[in-house]
Amino acid sequence: MQVYRFRLLFEEQEDFLRDIEIKPGQTFKDFHDIILKSVDIESNELASFFICDPGWSKQKEITLIDMGVKTPDTDFDDDERKPVNIPIPVMIMDDVKIREVIDDPHQRILFEYNFLNPTTFFIELMKIVEGDPKKTYPLCVKKEGTMTPTATPNFLSFLDDPDEDAMLGELDKLIESG
């Protein structure tokens, strides 16, 4: 029995890594669950995997649930150099087996968790190894570093700033007079 060994790196922390082994016939939902378990984050937010080319450009999206929305990828129109949205294929984690999207010996994948306060992991297929029939997969086989959660932005923090209060007062006056 063979298993894929993937390495996860956290975009905001150099000392963080996880090596995860998963069977080729397991789903991206299984992969999602072991990632969240290995980094000690709750599974109460939306998430997506993005299958990437060697330059980390998104080629396909594998999302936790069907949201009925196609995620556009931005490219540029060569004639006018304007951004052009190109829809990328969207699949559901429960429906996609790992082996169905691996087409590169060092396949690159982005895992984005919690779209309101995004956390992004860079994932790369490191190698295919012989699995242990006594182990239950997927399995985190190497942990380095503890993920430091990104601070949630306080969008209303400007209300505590006295200078902001004066600016808001001026804005209110302009609105009322206009």
Salt bridges, closest charged atoms under 4 A:
ASP19 OD1 - ARG7 NE 2.70
GLU21 OE2 - ARG5 NH2 2.38
ASP33 OD1 - LYS29 NZ 2.79
ASP33 OD1 - HIS32 ND1 2.94
ASP78 OD1 - ARG81 NH1 3.59
GLU80 OE1 - LYS82 NZ 2.76
GLU112 OE2 - LYS58 NZ 3.21
GLU124 OE2 - HIS106 ND1 3.88
GLU124 OE1 - ARG108 NE 3.81
GLU144 OE2 - LYS142 NZ 3.38
GLU170 OE2 - LYS173 NZ 3.75
